Amino acid sequence: MTTLPGPLSDYYSAESRNDIDALARLFSADCVVRDEGQTFNGQAAVASWMAGAKAKYNHRTEVLAARQDGDAWLVSVRVSGTFPNSPVTLAQRFRLSGDTIAALEIG
């Protein structure tokens, strides 16, 4: 598997520890996250989004594969938790800005 760049490796590490504050700090101040038909803008919204998702689904994420695609990183993950049809495989598309995550789309 391709080695993930630092911000993405740190994202999955923080996510696995349920460290919402550390995860939110990995995003740029003007970041955009799209998940489940909603859009979240900025670090505070990202922290709220992840805290809500963890509380609702109690999920764990396992990276299956990753590759760079132009200015984006495409990461395939297996997500398991307390939701119907668990586990599921999802595609996550990240765009980085320096050492921060500028955008994340989950599909």
C-alpha positions as CSV (number, residue, x, y, z in Angstrom):
1,M,0.0,0.0,0.0
2,T,1.1,3.5,-0.7
3,T,2.4,5.4,2.4
4,L,0.0,8.1,3.4
5,P,1.3,11.7,3.7
6,G,1.7,13.0,7.3
7,P,-1.7,14.8,7.7
8,L,-3.6,11.7,6.5
9,S,-1.6,9.3,8.6
10,D,-2.2,11.6,11.6
11,Y,-5.9,11.8,10.7
12,Y,-6.5,8.0,10.9
13,S,-4.4,7.8,14.1
14,A,-6.4,10.6,15.8
15,E,-9.7,9.0,14.5
16,S,-8.7,5.6,15.9
17,R,-8.0,7.2,19.3
18,N,-11.2,9.2,19.3
19,D,-9.1,12.3,19.7
20,I,-11.5,14.8,18.2
21,D,-9.4,17.9,19.0
22,A,-6.3,16.5,17.4
23,L,-8.2,15.4,14.3
24,A,-9.8,18.9,13.9
25,R,-6.4,20.6,14.2
26,L,-5.3,18.6,11.1
27,F,-7.7,20.6,9.0
28,S,-7.1,24.0,7.6
29,A,-9.1,27.0,9.0
30,D,-11.2,27.2,5.8
31,C,-11.6,23.4,5.3
32,V,-14.6,21.7,3.8
33,V,-15.9,18.3,4.7
34,R,-18.7,16.6,2.9
35,D,-20.4,13.5,4.4
36,E,-23.9,12.0,4.4
37,G,-25.2,14.8,2.2
38,Q,-24.0,17.6,4.6
39,T,-21.2,20.1,4.3
40,F,-19.1,21.2,7.3
41,N,-16.8,24.3,7.1
42,G,-13.9,25.0,9.4
43,Q,-12.2,23.3,12.2
44,A,-15.0,23.7,14.8
45,A,-17.5,22.3,12.4
46,V,-15.2,19.3,11.7
47,A,-14.8,18.6,15.4
48,S,-18.6,18.7,15.9
49,W,-19.1,16.5,12.8
50,M,-16.6,13.8,14.0
51,A,-17.9,13.9,17.6
52,G,-21.4,13.5,16.4
53,A,-20.5,10.6,14.1
54,K,-18.5,8.8,16.8
55,A,-21.4,9.2,19.3
56,K,-24.0,8.0,16.7
57,Y,-22.1,5.2,15.1
58,N,-19.3,4.2,17.5
59,H,-17.3,3.5,14.3
60,R,-13.8,2.3,13.6
61,T,-12.0,2.9,10.3
62,E,-9.5,0.6,8.6
63,V,-7.4,1.9,5.7
64,L,-7.5,-0.7,2.8
65,A,-5.8,1.2,0.0
66,A,-4.6,4.7,-0.9
67,R,-3.3,6.4,-4.0
68,Q,-2.5,9.9,-5.1
69,D,-4.7,11.2,-7.9
70,G,-3.4,14.6,-9.1
71,D,-3.8,17.0,-6.2
72,A,-6.0,14.6,-4.3
73,W,-5.5,11.4,-2.2
74,L,-8.1,8.6,-2.7
75,V,-8.3,6.4,0.3
76,S,-10.5,3.2,0.5
77,V,-11.6,2.4,4.0
78,R,-13.6,-0.3,5.8
79,V,-15.9,1.3,8.4
80,S,-17.5,-0.8,11.1
81,G,-19.8,0.4,13.8
82,T,-23.4,0.5,15.1
83,F,-25.1,1.2,11.8
84,P,-27.1,-1.0,9.3
85,N,-25.0,-3.1,6.9
86,S,-21.8,-2.7,9.0
87,P,-19.1,-3.0,7.9
88,V,-19.0,-1.0,4.7
89,T,-16.3,0.1,2.3
90,L,-16.2,3.8,1.6
91,A,-14.1,6.0,-0.6
92,Q,-12.6,9.1,1.0
93,R,-11.1,11.9,-1.1
94,F,-8.7,14.2,0.6
95,R,-7.2,17.4,-0.7
96,L,-4.2,18.8,1.2
97,S,-2.9,22.3,1.6
98,G,0.7,22.1,2.9
99,D,0.6,20.2,6.1
100,T,-3.2,20.5,6.6
101,I,-6.3,18.9,5.2
102,A,-8.2,21.4,3.0
103,A,-11.0,19.1,1.9
104,L,-12.5,15.7,2.6
105,E,-15.4,14.0,0.7
106,I,-16.7,10.7,2.0
107,G,-18.8,8.5,-0.4
